[in-house]
Amino acid sequence: MSGATSGSGSGAGATAGKSGGAAGRFGGSGGSGRGGALSPRLVVLAGRKGTPSLLPFVAVLLVLGLVGLLALLLLNTELNKGAFTIKQQKATATKLQQESEQIQQSLNGLDGPGALASKASQMGMVPNPYPAFLAPNGSVLGSPTPAPKPSTSAPTANGAVPGAAVLPTTPAPTTPTPTPTGTGR
């Protein structure tokens, strides 16, 4: 044998061995040693009978579609909750910012010199016409003298003490002093 085995005398059942290759199967030279042409062998495979059912495929698609829709619904709900929470927090932040500004304005009004002076006068303090100051090196600038004692009478509606002298609101006229002219040289 030269690498090919033959079945019956006609060579219809010949199969190619390791060295025969495709030429031995399809009628080429080198098959069984005979010069005759071999025809290809057709084999019928056992297959499915009837058409396949689409029910499992459709069921899988429906389940996947429903799961997708539920996932979208849950995602949309969570996003709406987050947006609503953000809107509430922004409104709260705006309200707190406005309250903070109002408190800051009232503090600025209480911290001004006019408010401090009125609080000091309510407490019985009087302004000192002879103030003294401390320098950064610790020395005293000016001559410290005690402030005059306030009168014991209560102030009137306009804030003036009864019996106190009223100062004029317009400055007194001043007369210009003549300058001497120089006539020498």
VEXDO-612980 format. One line per 10 residues: their letters; for each residue x, y, z of N, C-alpha, C. Coordinates in nm, 3 decimals, padded with zeros to 5 digits, always signed. Each point is the difference from the previous one (the first is absolute). Layout:
A> X/Y/Z/X/Y/Z/X/Y/Z ~ ...
END
This chain:
MSGATSGSGS> +00.083/-00.118/+00.000/-00.083/+00.118/+00.000/+00.087/+00.123/+00.000 ~ -00.043/+00.095/-00.074/+00.079/+00.121/-00.012/-00.065/+00.115/+00.073 ~ -00.059/-00.019/+00.110/-00.058/+00.109/+00.079/-00.147/+00.013/-00.016 ~ -00.067/-00.079/-00.082/-00.144/+00.012/-00.015/-00.060/-00.139/+00.008 ~ -00.117/-00.011/+00.060/-00.070/-00.127/+00.007/-00.124/+00.008/-00.085 ~ -00.035/-00.108/-00.062/-00.120/+00.003/-00.083/-00.099/-00.101/+00.052 ~ -00.126/+00.028/-00.016/-00.107/-00.086/+00.049/-00.038/-00.102/-00.106 ~ -00.098/+00.028/-00.078/-00.046/-00.091/-00.104/+00.083/+00.021/-00.126 ~ -00.031/-00.073/-00.102/+00.077/+00.006/-00.122/-00.017/+00.130/-00.074 ~ -00.107/+00.074/+00.021/-00.022/+00.123/-00.076/+00.070/+00.120/+00.061
GAGATAGKSG> +00.045/-00.010/+00.123/+00.070/+00.113/+00.064/-00.094/+00.104/+00.056 ~ -00.129/-00.027/+00.018/-00.095/+00.099/+00.051/+00.019/+00.025/+00.146 ~ +00.052/-00.099/+00.072/+00.017/+00.020/+00.144/+00.142/+00.034/+00.036 ~ +00.077/+00.049/-00.093/+00.141/+00.029/+00.028/+00.012/+00.123/+00.087 ~ +00.089/-00.012/+00.095/+00.028/+00.115/+00.086/+00.147/+00.031/-00.010 ~ +00.033/+00.122/+00.014/+00.139/+00.040/-00.013/+00.072/-00.023/+00.130 ~ +00.122/-00.050/-00.009/+00.083/-00.021/+00.118/+00.080/+00.124/+00.029 ~ +00.105/-00.022/+00.075/+00.082/+00.114/+00.039/+00.073/+00.059/-00.119 ~ +00.043/-00.081/-00.092/+00.078/+00.052/-00.112/-00.084/+00.025/-00.123 ~ -00.126/-00.046/-00.005/-00.082/+00.012/-00.120/-00.050/+00.141/-00.020
GAAGRFGGSG> -00.039/+00.068/+00.102/-00.046/+00.137/-00.009/-00.133/+00.013/-00.070 ~ -00.029/+00.122/-00.044/-00.127/+00.029/-00.063/-00.005/-00.053/-00.141 ~ +00.113/-00.019/-00.062/+00.000/-00.047/-00.138/-00.054/-00.140/-00.008 ~ +00.023/-00.084/+00.102/-00.050/-00.136/+00.001/-00.150/-00.005/+00.020 ~ -00.054/+00.095/+00.068/-00.144/-00.001/+00.028/-00.080/+00.046/-00.120 ~ +00.051/+00.090/-00.075/-00.082/+00.062/-00.105/+00.045/-00.041/-00.141 ~ +00.054/-00.113/-00.016/+00.027/-00.052/-00.133/+00.133/+00.040/-00.057 ~ +00.090/+00.044/+00.076/+00.131/+00.034/-00.051/+00.087/-00.124/-00.008 ~ +00.117/+00.016/-00.047/+00.090/-00.114/-00.009/+00.060/-00.028/+00.136 ~ +00.036/-00.123/+00.025/+00.061/-00.036/+00.126/-00.098/-00.057/+00.096
GSGRGGALSP> -00.120/-00.032/-00.037/-00.099/-00.059/+00.089/+00.035/-00.143/+00.030 ~ -00.064/-00.089/-00.063/+00.023/-00.142/+00.024/+00.098/-00.060/-00.100 ~ +00.056/+00.079/-00.079/+00.091/-00.050/-00.099/-00.069/-00.022/-00.133 ~ -00.126/+00.009/-00.004/-00.073/-00.016/-00.125/-00.017/+00.137/-00.063 ~ -00.011/+00.007/-00.124/-00.012/+00.127/-00.069/-00.141/+00.052/-00.007 ~ -00.101/-00.063/+00.061/-00.138/+00.040/-00.011/-00.032/+00.119/+00.091 ~ -00.100/+00.080/-00.038/-00.040/+00.118/+00.077/-00.099/-00.040/+00.108 ~ +00.020/+00.053/+00.118/-00.089/-00.027/+00.113/-00.097/+00.116/+00.015 ~ -00.125/-00.028/+00.028/-00.097/+00.106/+00.022/-00.010/+00.029/+00.149 ~ -00.029/+00.124/+00.037/-00.010/+00.031/+00.143/-00.120/-00.070/+00.062
RLVVLAGRKG> +00.015/-00.035/+00.124/-00.106/-00.071/+00.069/-00.089/+00.099/+00.073 ~ -00.128/-00.003/-00.019/-00.096/+00.087/+00.066/-00.061/-00.075/+00.117 ~ -00.003/+00.069/+00.115/-00.055/-00.061/+00.119/-00.116/+00.085/+00.049 ~ -00.113/-00.057/+00.033/-00.116/+00.072/+00.052/+00.010/-00.001/+00.151 ~ +00.001/+00.117/+00.060/+00.007/+00.014/+00.145/-00.142/+00.005/+00.056 ~ -00.015/-00.057/+00.117/-00.131/+00.006/+00.064/-00.018/+00.138/+00.059 ~ -00.099/+00.072/-00.038/-00.025/+00.136/+00.046/-00.128/+00.010/+00.079 ~ -00.036/+00.123/+00.029/-00.124/+00.022/+00.072/-00.117/-00.020/-00.092 ~ -00.104/-00.045/+00.058/-00.121/-00.016/-00.079/-00.095/+00.114/+00.034 ~ -00.050/+00.069/-00.093/-00.093/+00.110/+00.022/+00.076/+00.133/+00.022
TPSLLPFVAV> -00.074/+00.108/+00.030/+00.060/+00.131/+00.022/+00.029/+00.021/+00.149 ~ +00.107/+00.072/+00.033/+00.032/+00.021/+00.142/-00.102/+00.096/+00.064 ~ -00.020/-00.014/+00.128/-00.096/+00.083/+00.072/+00.064/+00.135/+00.037 ~ -00.073/+00.108/-00.020/+00.049/+00.134/+00.034/-00.041/+00.042/+00.141 ~ -00.074/-00.081/+00.070/-00.050/+00.035/+00.132/+00.111/+00.028/+00.102 ~ +00.105/-00.079/+00.012/+00.106/+00.034/+00.097/+00.070/+00.130/-00.033 ~ +00.023/+00.024/-00.129/+00.066/+00.125/-00.041/-00.085/+00.121/+00.034 ~ -00.128/-00.007/-00.029/-00.093/+00.110/+00.029/-00.011/+00.021/+00.151 ~ -00.002/-00.109/+00.076/-00.009/+00.012/+00.147/+00.124/+00.070/+00.056 ~ +00.119/-00.034/-00.050/+00.123/+00.064/+00.046/-00.003/+00.149/-00.034
LLVLGLVGLL> -00.044/+00.034/-00.121/-00.007/+00.141/-00.039/-00.098/+00.077/+00.088 ~ -00.115/-00.059/+00.030/-00.097/+00.067/+00.087/+00.055/+00.022/+00.140 ~ +00.067/-00.100/+00.054/+00.058/+00.014/+00.135/+00.106/+00.110/+00.000 ~ +00.087/-00.001/-00.100/+00.103/+00.105/-00.008/-00.062/+00.139/-00.015 ~ -00.105/+00.011/-00.080/-00.068/+00.128/-00.017/-00.062/+00.049/+00.130 ~ -00.066/-00.090/+00.072/-00.062/+00.039/+00.127/+00.105/+00.040/+00.103 ~ +00.109/-00.075/+00.007/+00.107/+00.035/+00.095/+00.058/+00.137/-00.036 ~ +00.018/+00.026/-00.128/+00.051/+00.130/-00.043/-00.095/+00.113/+00.035 ~ -00.129/-00.020/-00.021/-00.098/+00.104/+00.033/-00.004/+00.026/+00.151 ~ +00.006/-00.106/+00.079/+00.001/+00.019/+00.146/+00.125/+00.073/+00.044
ALLLLNTELN> +00.114/-00.033/-00.060/+00.124/+00.069/+00.035/-00.010/+00.149/-00.035 ~ -00.055/+00.031/-00.117/-00.017/+00.141/-00.039/-00.095/+00.073/+00.094 ~ -00.107/-00.067/+00.040/-00.096/+00.061/+00.092/+00.065/+00.031/+00.135 ~ +00.076/-00.095/+00.052/+00.068/+00.022/+00.128/+00.105/+00.110/-00.011 ~ +00.075/+00.001/-00.109/+00.102/+00.103/-00.020/-00.064/+00.138/-00.010 ~ -00.109/+00.010/-00.074/-00.070/+00.128/-00.014/-00.055/+00.047/+00.135 ~ -00.053/-00.091/+00.078/-00.053/+00.036/+00.132/+00.111/+00.052/+00.090 ~ +00.114/-00.067/+00.000/+00.111/+00.044/+00.085/+00.054/+00.135/-00.046 ~ +00.007/+00.023/-00.129/+00.046/+00.130/-00.051/-00.096/+00.111/+00.040 ~ -00.130/-00.028/-00.006/-00.098/+00.101/+00.040/+00.009/+00.030/+00.150
KGAFTIKQQK> +00.024/-00.105/+00.080/+00.018/+00.023/+00.144/+00.120/+00.089/+00.025 ~ +00.109/-00.028/-00.070/+00.121/+00.080/+00.016/-00.022/+00.145/-00.043 ~ -00.070/+00.019/-00.111/-00.027/+00.136/-00.047/-00.089/+00.075/+00.099 ~ -00.099/-00.068/+00.056/-00.088/+00.063/+00.097/+00.078/+00.038/+00.127 ~ +00.088/-00.088/+00.045/+00.082/+00.028/+00.118/+00.091/+00.119/-00.026 ~ +00.060/+00.006/-00.117/+00.088/+00.112/-00.034/-00.079/+00.130/-00.002 ~ -00.121/-00.003/-00.055/-00.083/+00.121/-00.006/-00.034/+00.048/+00.141 ~ -00.034/-00.093/+00.090/-00.031/+00.038/+00.138/+00.123/+00.058/+00.070 ~ +00.115/-00.062/-00.021/+00.121/+00.049/+00.065/+00.042/+00.136/-00.052 ~ -00.021/+00.025/-00.130/+00.030/+00.133/-00.055/-00.092/+00.105/+00.060
ATATKLQQES> -00.128/-00.033/+00.016/-00.095/+00.094/+00.061/+00.039/+00.028/+00.146 ~ +00.040/-00.105/+00.072/+00.043/+00.019/+00.138/+00.126/+00.085/+00.006 ~ +00.094/-00.025/-00.092/+00.124/+00.078/-00.003/-00.029/+00.147/-00.030 ~ -00.092/+00.027/-00.090/-00.037/+00.138/-00.032/-00.062/+00.068/+00.122 ~ -00.087/-00.070/+00.068/-00.065/+00.056/+00.120/+00.104/+00.029/+00.108 ~ +00.091/-00.093/+00.021/+00.104/+00.022/+00.101/+00.095/+00.113/-00.039 ~ +00.027/+00.014/-00.128/+00.085/+00.111/-00.046/-00.068/+00.134/+00.027 ~ -00.131/+00.008/-00.025/-00.072/+00.124/+00.027/-00.001/+00.032/+00.149 ~ -00.021/-00.102/+00.084/+00.002/+00.023/+00.145/+00.139/+00.046/+00.045 ~ +00.103/-00.058/-00.060/+00.137/+00.038/+00.035/+00.026/+00.146/-00.036
EQIQQSLNGL> -00.047/+00.042/-00.117/+00.018/+00.139/-00.041/-00.075/+00.095/+00.093 ~ -00.122/-00.037/+00.041/-00.076/+00.085/+00.092/+00.071/+00.012/+00.135 ~ +00.052/-00.110/+00.050/+00.072/+00.003/+00.128/+00.126/+00.084/-00.012 ~ +00.071/-00.014/-00.114/+00.121/+00.079/-00.020/-00.033/+00.149/-00.007 ~ -00.110/+00.036/-00.065/-00.040/+00.141/-00.006/-00.034/+00.053/+00.139 ~ -00.071/-00.079/+00.080/-00.034/+00.047/+00.134/+00.126/+00.012/+00.086 ~ +00.096/-00.091/-00.018/+00.127/+00.012/+00.074/+00.077/+00.124/-00.043 ~ -00.001/+00.028/-00.130/+00.069/+00.121/-00.048/-00.066/+00.125/+00.057 ~ -00.132/-00.001/+00.013/-00.069/+00.116/+00.058/+00.032/+00.016/+00.148 ~ +00.013/-00.110/+00.072/+00.032/+00.008/+00.143/+00.148/+00.031/+00.025
DGPGALASKA> +00.084/-00.027/-00.098/+00.143/+00.019/+00.017/+00.046/+00.140/-00.040 ~ -00.086/+00.080/-00.058/+00.037/+00.134/-00.045/+00.023/+00.095/+00.117 ~ +00.066/+00.112/-00.027/+00.030/+00.095/+00.107/-00.124/+00.064/+00.062 ~ -00.104/+00.023/-00.079/-00.122/+00.060/+00.055/-00.067/-00.093/+00.100 ~ -00.006/-00.128/-00.034/-00.063/-00.096/+00.090/+00.083/-00.016/+00.127 ~ +00.132/-00.003/-00.015/+00.085/-00.011/+00.119/-00.015/+00.122/+00.091 ~ -00.010/+00.120/-00.059/-00.015/+00.122/+00.080/-00.133/+00.000/+00.075 ~ -00.108/-00.043/-00.068/-00.130/-00.001/+00.068/-00.002/-00.104/+00.112 ~ +00.061/-00.117/-00.022/+00.007/-00.101/+00.106/+00.083/+00.051/+00.118 ~ +00.109/+00.069/-00.030/+00.085/+00.053/+00.107/-00.075/+00.105/+00.080
SQMGMVPNPY> -00.075/+00.086/-00.066/-00.074/+00.103/+00.073/-00.113/-00.062/+00.083 ~ -00.060/-00.109/-00.050/-00.102/-00.069/+00.078/+00.059/-00.062/+00.126 ~ +00.125/-00.038/-00.007/+00.067/-00.060/+00.115/+00.056/+00.106/+00.095 ~ -00.013/+00.128/-00.035/+00.047/+00.108/+00.086/+00.140/+00.048/-00.034 ~ +00.054/-00.040/-00.109/+00.134/+00.043/-00.039/-00.010/+00.134/-00.072 ~ +00.104/+00.080/+00.012/+00.006/+00.130/-00.067/+00.127/+00.006/-00.082 ~ +00.001/+00.076/-00.108/+00.122/+00.013/-00.080/+00.103/+00.085/+00.074 ~ +00.125/-00.036/-00.013/+00.108/+00.073/+00.063/+00.058/+00.098/-00.100 ~ -00.002/+00.130/+00.033/+00.055/+00.098/-00.094/+00.153/-00.001/+00.000 ~ +00.063/-00.067/+00.095/+00.147/-00.003/+00.009/+00.048/-00.147/-00.007
PAFLAPNGSV> -00.006/-00.062/-00.115/+00.039/-00.141/-00.006/+00.151/-00.018/+00.003 ~ +00.039/-00.118/+00.037/+00.140/-00.040/-00.004/+00.008/-00.129/-00.081 ~ +00.113/-00.019/-00.066/+00.016/-00.116/-00.088/+00.126/-00.077/+00.039 ~ -00.005/-00.129/-00.021/+00.117/-00.085/+00.022/+00.069/-00.024/-00.133 ~ +00.131/+00.023/+00.000/+00.079/-00.024/-00.119/+00.035/-00.149/-00.006 ~ +00.039/-00.053/-00.117/+00.035/-00.142/-00.010/+00.118/-00.039/+00.090 ~ +00.087/+00.094/+00.033/+00.113/-00.034/+00.086/-00.038/+00.004/+00.149 ~ -00.123/+00.036/+00.035/-00.047/-00.001/+00.138/-00.002/+00.137/+00.065 ~ +00.048/+00.104/-00.068/+00.000/+00.134/+00.059/-00.138/+00.064/-00.016 ~ -00.032/+00.095/+00.086/-00.128/+00.068/+00.000/+00.014/+00.131/-00.075
LGSPTPAPKP> -00.087/+00.022/-00.097/-00.001/+00.125/-00.076/-00.115/+00.086/+00.050 ~ +00.026/+00.122/+00.034/-00.102/+00.089/+00.052/+00.004/+00.001/+00.152 ~ -00.086/+00.083/+00.058/-00.006/+00.007/+00.147/-00.135/-00.055/+00.044 ~ +00.001/-00.115/+00.065/-00.128/-00.059/+00.042/-00.060/+00.078/+00.117 ~ -00.121/+00.043/-00.020/-00.075/+00.067/+00.106/-00.137/-00.066/+00.007 ~ -00.060/-00.003/+00.116/-00.132/-00.061/+00.010/-00.104/+00.081/-00.075 ~ -00.101/-00.067/-00.047/-00.109/+00.066/-00.070/-00.086/+00.074/+00.102 ~ -00.067/+00.108/-00.044/-00.087/+00.073/+00.093/-00.118/-00.088/+00.041 ~ -00.045/+00.020/+00.122/-00.113/-00.076/+00.053/-00.127/+00.041/-00.074 ~ -00.083/-00.098/-00.036/-00.126/+00.036/-00.065/-00.097/+00.058/+00.101
STSAPTANGA> -00.092/+00.081/-00.049/-00.101/+00.056/+00.089/-00.097/-00.110/+00.038 ~ -00.063/+00.014/+00.112/-00.090/-00.103/+00.053/-00.140/+00.010/-00.058 ~ -00.029/+00.107/-00.074/-00.135/+00.013/-00.055/-00.013/-00.087/-00.125 ~ -00.122/-00.041/-00.028/-00.027/-00.087/-00.113/-00.001/+00.079/-00.130 ~ +00.044/-00.059/-00.109/-00.002/+00.072/-00.127/-00.142/+00.017/-00.051 ~ -00.019/+00.103/-00.083/-00.131/+00.027/-00.059/-00.019/-00.087/-00.123 ~ -00.111/+00.020/-00.069/-00.033/-00.083/-00.116/+00.103/+00.013/-00.111 ~ +00.057/+00.121/-00.016/+00.098/+00.016/-00.108/+00.140/-00.039/+00.045 ~ +00.019/-00.048/+00.122/+00.128/-00.048/+00.047/+00.079/+00.102/+00.079 ~ -00.048/+00.125/+00.011/+00.073/+00.103/+00.073/-00.039/-00.004/+00.146
VPGAAVLPTT> +00.096/+00.032/+00.085/-00.026/+00.005/+00.144/-00.068/+00.134/+00.029 ~ -00.108/+00.002/+00.083/-00.066/+00.127/+00.030/+00.096/+00.094/+00.072 ~ -00.004/+00.124/-00.042/+00.085/+00.103/+00.062/+00.138/+00.007/-00.063 ~ +00.031/-00.087/-00.094/+00.131/+00.003/-00.064/-00.002/+00.106/-00.108 ~ +00.114/+00.057/-00.023/+00.011/+00.104/-00.103/-00.009/-00.065/-00.137 ~ -00.074/+00.065/-00.087/-00.016/-00.050/-00.135/+00.105/+00.068/-00.086 ~ +00.078/-00.081/-00.069/+00.105/+00.055/-00.086/-00.061/+00.041/-00.133 ~ +00.048/+00.108/-00.056/-00.053/+00.041/-00.131/+00.044/-00.100/-00.106 ~ -00.086/-00.012/-00.100/+00.030/-00.095/-00.107/+00.085/+00.063/-00.109 ~ +00.002/+00.135/-00.006/+00.082/+00.066/-00.102/+00.123/+00.057/+00.070
PAPTTPTPTP> +00.113/-00.005/-00.067/+00.120/+00.053/+00.064/-00.007/+00.153/+00.013 ~ +00.063/+00.051/+00.101/+00.003/+00.145/+00.022/+00.086/+00.064/-00.107 ~ -00.040/+00.120/-00.044/+00.079/+00.067/-00.104/+00.136/+00.042/+00.057 ~ +00.097/-00.014/-00.081/+00.135/+00.042/+00.041/+00.041/+00.119/-00.084 ~ +00.073/+00.089/+00.063/+00.049/+00.118/-00.073/+00.141/-00.031/-00.047 ~ +00.025/+00.029/-00.124/+00.134/-00.028/-00.049/+00.102/+00.094/+00.065 ~ +00.110/-00.053/+00.032/+00.106/+00.084/+00.059/+00.084/+00.058/-00.111 ~ +00.030/+00.131/+00.011/+00.080/+00.063/-00.106/+00.143/-00.050/+00.009 ~ +00.057/-00.017/-00.114/+00.141/-00.041/-00.005/+00.086/+00.122/-00.021 ~ +00.106/+00.009/+00.073/+00.085/+00.119/-00.018/+00.071/-00.005/-00.134
TGTGR> +00.009/+00.114/-00.058/+00.069/+00.010/-00.128/+00.142/+00.048/+00.026 ~ +00.085/-00.061/-00.066/+00.142/+00.037/+00.018/+00.038/+00.117/-00.089 ~ +00.059/+00.109/+00.059/+00.040/+00.119/-00.080/+00.149/+00.024/+00.014 ~ +00.070/-00.086/+00.020/+00.139/+00.031/+00.019/+00.084/-00.056/-00.113 ~ +00.106/+00.052/-00.015/+00.112/-00.027/-00.082/+00.055/+00.118/-00.051
END
